[in-house]
Amino acid sequence: MSLKRRVYSGEFKMQELQEADVGVPISELTRRYELSGGMIGKWQRQLEKPHQIRFRAKVRVPQIKQRWLKMERLIGRHALEIDFLKNALKHLKGIED
Protein backbone atom coordinates (compact mmCIF):
# COMPACT_ATOMS: atom_id res chain seq x y z
CA MET A 1 0.00 0.00 0.00
CA SER A 2 1.57 3.27 -1.09
CA LEU A 3 0.68 6.54 0.56
CA LYS A 4 0.01 9.41 -1.76
CA ARG A 5 1.39 12.74 -0.64
CA ARG A 6 -1.25 15.44 -0.59
CA VAL A 7 -0.51 18.84 -2.04
CA TYR A 8 -2.27 21.88 -0.59
CA SER A 9 -2.85 25.11 -2.47
CA GLY A 10 -1.56 28.40 -1.15
CA GLU A 11 -5.13 29.60 -0.71
CA PHE A 12 -5.97 26.58 1.45
CA LYS A 13 -2.87 27.13 3.60
CA MET A 14 -3.66 30.81 4.07
CA GLN A 15 -7.25 29.99 5.02
CA GLU A 16 -6.07 27.56 7.70
CA LEU A 17 -3.50 30.00 9.06
CA GLN A 18 -6.09 32.76 9.22
CA GLU A 19 -8.45 30.48 11.13
CA ALA A 20 -5.65 29.64 13.56
CA ASP A 21 -4.90 33.37 13.98
CA VAL A 22 -8.55 34.06 14.77
CA GLY A 23 -8.39 31.56 17.61
CA VAL A 24 -9.64 28.26 16.22
CA PRO A 25 -7.67 25.55 18.05
CA ILE A 26 -5.08 23.84 15.87
CA SER A 27 -6.31 20.45 17.09
CA GLU A 28 -9.75 21.26 15.68
CA LEU A 29 -8.28 22.36 12.34
CA THR A 30 -6.20 19.20 12.03
CA ARG A 31 -9.25 17.01 12.69
CA ARG A 32 -11.57 18.98 10.43
CA TYR A 33 -9.23 19.01 7.42
CA GLU A 34 -7.38 15.75 8.18
CA LEU A 35 -3.98 17.40 8.54
CA SER A 36 -1.01 16.06 10.45
CA GLY A 37 -0.36 17.70 13.80
CA GLY A 38 2.70 19.68 12.78
CA MET A 39 1.49 20.80 9.36
CA ILE A 40 -0.05 24.12 10.47
CA GLY A 41 2.99 24.89 12.62
CA LYS A 42 5.22 24.23 9.63
CA TRP A 43 3.16 26.61 7.49
CA GLN A 44 3.35 29.28 10.22
CA ARG A 45 7.15 28.99 10.36
CA GLN A 46 7.34 29.30 6.59
CA LEU A 47 5.35 32.53 6.67
CA GLU A 48 7.67 33.99 9.31
CA LYS A 49 10.52 33.83 6.78
CA PRO A 50 9.36 35.95 3.84
CA HIS A 51 12.61 35.36 1.97
CA GLN A 52 11.85 31.63 1.98
CA ILE A 53 8.18 31.61 1.04
CA ARG A 54 7.25 28.03 0.21
CA PHE A 55 3.72 28.70 -0.93
CA ARG A 56 1.95 31.58 -2.54
CA ALA A 57 -1.56 32.87 -2.30
CA LYS A 58 -3.22 35.82 -3.99
CA VAL A 59 -3.63 37.48 -0.60
CA ARG A 60 -0.03 37.03 0.55
CA VAL A 61 1.84 39.30 -1.89
CA PRO A 62 -0.10 42.48 -1.05
CA GLN A 63 0.31 41.75 2.67
CA ILE A 64 4.08 41.41 2.30
CA LYS A 65 4.22 44.55 0.18
CA GLN A 66 2.18 46.51 2.74
CA ARG A 67 4.37 45.26 5.58
CA TRP A 68 7.51 46.15 3.60
CA LEU A 69 6.27 49.69 2.89
CA LYS A 70 5.29 50.14 6.53
CA MET A 71 8.78 49.07 7.66
CA GLU A 72 10.42 51.42 5.14
CA ARG A 73 8.37 54.33 6.48
CA LEU A 74 9.29 53.41 10.04
CA ILE A 75 12.99 53.20 9.19
CA GLY A 76 12.79 56.57 7.42
CA ARG A 77 11.07 58.14 10.40
CA HIS A 78 13.71 56.76 12.77
CA ALA A 79 16.50 58.03 10.52
CA LEU A 80 14.97 61.54 10.64
CA GLU A 81 14.69 61.34 14.43
CA ILE A 82 18.32 60.25 14.74
CA ASP A 83 19.49 63.12 12.53
CA PHE A 84 17.39 65.59 14.51
CA LEU A 85 18.77 64.35 17.83
CA LYS A 86 22.37 64.44 16.54
CA ASN A 87 21.92 68.05 15.43
CA ALA A 88 20.25 68.97 18.71
CA LEU A 89 23.13 67.40 20.63
CA LYS A 90 25.69 69.34 18.56
CA HIS A 91 23.75 72.54 19.20
CA LEU A 92 23.56 71.91 22.95
CA LYS A 93 27.27 71.13 23.13
CA GLY A 94 27.94 74.43 21.36
CA ILE A 95 25.83 76.36 23.89
CA GLU A 96 27.52 74.76 26.89
CA ASP A 97 31.04 75.64 25.70
VOGU-3710 file (C-alpha; in Angstrom, 3 decimals, decimal comma):
1> mslkrrvysg> 0,000/0,000/0,000  1,566/3,274/-1,089  0,679/6,536/0,561  0,012/9,411/-1,755  1,391/12,738/-0,640  -1,252/15,444/-0,586  -0,514/18,841/-2,043  -2,271/21,875/-0,593  -2,848/25,110/-2,472  -1,556/28,397/-1,149
11> efkmqelqea> -5,127/29,598/-0,713  -5,965/26,580/1,450  -2,874/27,130/3,601  -3,658/30,813/4,071  -7,246/29,990/5,021  -6,075/27,555/7,704  -3,499/29,995/9,064  -6,086/32,764/9,224  -8,453/30,479/11,134  -5,648/29,645/13,558
21> dvgvpiselt> -4,897/33,369/13,983  -8,548/34,061/14,774  -8,393/31,559/17,612  -9,637/28,261/16,215  -7,673/25,547/18,051  -5,080/23,844/15,870  -6,307/20,455/17,086  -9,745/21,262/15,679  -8,276/22,362/12,340  -6,196/19,203/12,034
31> rryelsggmi> -9,248/17,013/12,686  -11,572/18,983/10,430  -9,226/19,015/7,421  -7,375/15,748/8,182  -3,979/17,401/8,543  -1,006/16,064/10,452  -0,361/17,700/13,803  2,703/19,682/12,778  1,494/20,802/9,360  -0,053/24,121/10,473
41> gkwqrqlekp> 2,985/24,894/12,622  5,221/24,228/9,633  3,164/26,611/7,491  3,347/29,278/10,220  7,145/28,989/10,363  7,336/29,296/6,588  5,352/32,533/6,673  7,673/33,993/9,313  10,516/33,827/6,785  9,356/35,951/3,840
51> hqirfrakvr> 12,614/35,363/1,967  11,851/31,626/1,977  8,175/31,606/1,040  7,245/28,026/0,213  3,717/28,703/-0,926  1,951/31,575/-2,535  -1,563/32,868/-2,303  -3,215/35,819/-3,986  -3,635/37,485/-0,596  -0,035/37,028/0,548
61> vpqikqrwlk> 1,836/39,297/-1,887  -0,103/42,484/-1,055  0,308/41,754/2,666  4,077/41,408/2,304  4,224/44,550/0,181  2,179/46,511/2,740  4,368/45,261/5,582  7,508/46,145/3,601  6,272/49,686/2,891  5,291/50,143/6,535
71> merligrhal> 8,776/49,072/7,656  10,420/51,416/5,135  8,368/54,332/6,479  9,286/53,409/10,044  12,987/53,197/9,189  12,790/56,568/7,425  11,071/58,138/10,403  13,705/56,755/12,771  16,498/58,027/10,517  14,975/61,537/10,643
81> eidflknalk> 14,691/61,342/14,429  18,320/60,248/14,739  19,492/63,121/12,526  17,391/65,592/14,513  18,771/64,347/17,830  22,365/64,442/16,540  21,925/68,049/15,425  20,250/68,968/18,714  23,134/67,403/20,633  25,690/69,344/18,561
91> hlkgied> 23,749/72,538/19,198  23,562/71,915/22,953  27,268/71,133/23,132  27,939/74,434/21,363  25,828/76,360/23,888  27,522/74,759/26,890  31,039/75,639/25,702
//
